[in-house]
């Protein structure tokens, strides 16, 4: 089976967050066919291992996708379908690169569940592992190495009121909720930086209204993207000071790694070895790198084939040529890292 067939099989296993079991089974089956030892941990993460001992390189990918199944097809050397680039393509690239491992050290590849929702897979496994080196398998493009992600704070803000006739002079509960949005945007504007990466932003992405008798509850879902200059505690204090009632559904701080650390250097060397021109990127999104780096403290970076601009869109796709280039680059980088001191 070639890389095209393997990727199609993996993408065909539709796996929105919370429904990853079928895709994890495909992942472990593919990994075993490539010579890996596999297991599924207590929360459902797929884990593939090759080699043994130290140093250990852990490649942390995710098997889940956002909602919205897409037809899977291969056309002109491109695989289309939900998860093709975010992040089953990068996950498969890691498997194909790591299967070539010979010599000392172990490579562990994790197909984590729940990354698109609450990172429950990564949160479960991080206290249970302690790698020497970390690569997060996320789409960056075959010649780009990601060294920073913004933080993420997801909150559901609740507004309560009494249902009244629409001709009444008092604002409705929905209007009260909408009235809080300009204050939130103003707070973000006060912490704007010179670039998107250095700016605090907020997106209101859902509003739900529930009526119980005469009582109304309006819940506003707000997602903050947090730069390295702002901590999530500052945002929560702003909400507290405003007297808002809220619950936090996801939270991670911004992260930036040293672009000269051994993992980043190995990826750069791999790109150059393949004839490419490496660049470092800092992303306005977040990933499981945000959670792992503060705990493990090991050299780390994120890398994988695919155009991140296609993430979560109905145009999601990945070039097989880019996938193959990334396999060569990752293979070179992983072996280089395994030869470096932990």
N, C-alpha and C positions, 0 to 999 in steps of 0.2 A: 504493500500500500504506500503510495507516495504522499507528499505533504498536502497536495490538493485534496485527495480523498479523505485524509485524516481530519483536515480542517472542516470540510463539508460535514463529516460525521459529527464533529464536535458542535458546529453551529446548528445543525439540524436538531440537536437536543436542546430545545427551547428551555431557557432556565431563568425566568424572572426571579428576583429576590424572593426567597421563601419557597421556591419550587426547583431546587437545583439537583435533586437526587439522581435523576436520569442522566444529566450531564456529568455528574461526578462519576457515575458508573462508566460512561464513555471515556472520560479522562483516565481513569485507572486502567481500563482495558487497553487503551492506546499506550499508556506508560509501560504496562507489563509487556506488550509486544515489542517495545524498544529496549527491554532489559532492565527495567526498574523494579524495585520492590515497592509495593503499594499498601496503603491502609486508608481507612476513613475514620476520622477522629470522632469524638463524642458529640460534636455539634454539626457534623456533616462535611467538614473540609476534606477534600481529596489530597493525599500526600504521597509523593513519589520520591524514592531515594535511590541513589546509585553511588558506589564507593563506600568507604568507611573511614572512621577516625577523624582527626583534625588535620588541617583547618576544615571548617564547615562553611560552605556557601549556601545560603538560603535564598531561593527565588520565590518571592511572594506575588502570586497573581490572583485573579478572582474569576470564578466560573459563572457568577450570576450576571444578569443583564437588567436593563430597565425593561418595563413592560412594553409590549407591542411587537408581536411576532411578525417577521418579514419573510417573504418567499426566499428560499436559499437557492442560489444558482451560481454557476461559473461561466463567465463570459469574457472573452479576450484576455485571459490570464488574470482575471479579478474574481475573487469570491465575494458575493453579496449575501447579506443576511444579518439578523440581529446578533450582536456579539462578535462579528467577524474581526473588528479591530478593538473593541472594548469589551472584554480583553482576551478573547479566546485565541486570536492570532498571536499576540505576545506570549501567551501561556504555551501554545504549541511550539513556538520558536524556541522557548527555553528547554522544552523536552527534547527537541531535535538536536539542540546544541549540546546538552548535557549528556546525551547517550554516548558521546565520543570519549567520555572521561576515562582516563587510565592513570594509575598511580595513586599516590596518597591523597587522603582527604575525601570528604563526602559532599555531594550536592543534593540538596533537598528542595523539591519544587512543590509549592502549596497552591492548590486550586481552592481559594477561600470562598466561602458563601457570604452572602449578605452585604457585599461591599457597597452596592448601589443604594442601600437603604440605611443601615446602621452599623456596618462593618462588624457584625456579630462574629463572623468567622475569624477575623484578625484579632478581635478583642479576646476571644477564647484561646487562641494559640499563642499569643505573644508571651503570657506568663509561663508557658510550658516549653518554650524554646530559648536557646541562647546561641545564635550563630556567631561566627567570626566575621562574616561579610554578608551584606544584603543587597540584592537587586530586586526592585519592585517592577513587575512585568506590566507596564502600562504603555499605550501607544505614544511614541515621541517622534516617530520617523526614524528611518534606519541610520541617519547621520546626526541625530540629536540625542543629547544626554540631559535628562531632567534632574536639576539639583535643588529645586525649591517648589513648594506648593503653598498656596494660601490655606489658612485655617478655615474651618467650617463650623457654623453654629446654626442649628435648625431649632426654631421655637414655634410653639402653638400658643398664641395669645388669646385669652378668653375675655369676652365682654358680655355682661349680663344685664338684662333689663326686663321691663314689663311690656307685654304686647299692648298696643294702643291703636285706636282708629287712625288711619293714614291722614285724616284731616286734622288731627291734633297738632298743636304748635310745637310740642317737644320733639327733638330728633329721635328717629328710630334707633334701635340697638345697632343695626347695620351702619347707620350714619355715624354713630359714635365710634364704631370700629374703624370706619374709613377715615375718620378725623385724626386718628393716631398715626396714620401712615406718613403725612408730611413731617411730623416730629421725628420719626425714625429716619426718614431721608435726610433731614437737616442734621441729625447727629452724624450720619455717615459722611455728609458733605464737609463737616468740620474736621474730619480725619482723612481727607483726600490727599493723596500724594501725587508726584509728578508722572507716575505711570499707573496703568491698571493694576499691576502687581503690588504696588505700594499703597493702594487705596482701599478703604473699607467700603463695601457695597452691600446693598440689601435688595432682595427680590421678594415681593409678595406673590406667592404662586398658588394659593388656594384660600377660599373663604367658605366656611360651612355654617349654616344656620339650623338650629334645632329649637323647636317649640314644644314646651311641656305645659299644657294648660295656658295660662296667661304669661308664663315665664319664657323668655327668649335667651338663648345663648348663641353668640356668634364667635366662631373660632377662626382666627386669621393665622395662616401659616407663613412664616417669614424665614428666609434663608439668608444668613449673613456670610460673606466671604471676607476673611479676616487677614490683613497683612501681618508681616513679622513685627511691625511697630505697635500692634494692638493685641492685647490679650482678651480672651473671651470673658474673663471676669469683669473687664471694663464695660462690655456690652450688657452683661447681666445686671451690673450696678445701675446702668442707665435705665433699664426696664424696671428695676426695683424702685429707683428714685421717682419714676413716673407713675408709681402706684399700679403698675400693670400686673395682671394675673397671668402667669404663663407656665408652660412645662417645656423642658428641654428634651428633644427627641434625638438629637445627634450633636456631638461636640468634639472638636479636635483643634489643637493650636497649629498655627503656621509653622512650617519647618523649612530650613535651608541648610544643606550640607556643604562641607568644604569641597570645592571643585577640584582640589588637588589630592583628595583622599584616594586610597589605592583602588577602590572600585571605579570611581569616575575616571581615574587615569587609565585603568585597564580597558574600559569601554572606548575611551578616546583612541588608545593605541589600536584597538580592534578595528575601529572605523578607518583609521589611517592605513592599516594593513590591507584593508579591502579597497583602498584607493579613494576613500571618501574624505570629506572636509568636515570634521566634527565641530559642532557648536553646542553651547550650553543653553538650556531654556529654563525659565521660571514660570510656572503655570498658575493661572488664576483659579483653577479647580483645586480639589484635594484628592488624596489617595490614602491607602493604608501606610504609606511612608510616614505620614503625619503621626500615626500611632506607634509605629515600630521604633523609629529612631530615638525618641526620648527614653524609651525603656532599654533597648539593646545597646545603644551608644556605639555601635560598630560602624566601620566604613560602609557607606551606602550611596546608592543613586537609583534612579528609575530609568528604564530603557525598554523599548519594544517597537516592533514595526507597526505602521498604521498612522493615519492622519487623525489626530485627536479632534479636529474640527468636525469630523463625521460622527463622533460619539453621540449617542442618544438620538440621532436623526434617522429618518427613513432612507437615507442614502448610505447607510453604514456598509463599508466594503473594505477589502484589503487586497493589495497586489501580491500575487504569488512571487514575482521577482523580488519585491521588497522583503517578503517573508524569508526567502532564501538568503538574501544578503544579510539580514539580521541574524540568521542562524550562524553564518560564518563569523560574524562580528562577536556574537555572544560566546561562541565556542572558544574563540581566541581570548576573549576577556576573562572568561571563567577559569581557563587553564592558567592564565597569567596571575590571577588573583590567588589561585591555589598554591602557586609557587612563591607568593609573597609572605612575609611574616605576619601572623595574626595579631 
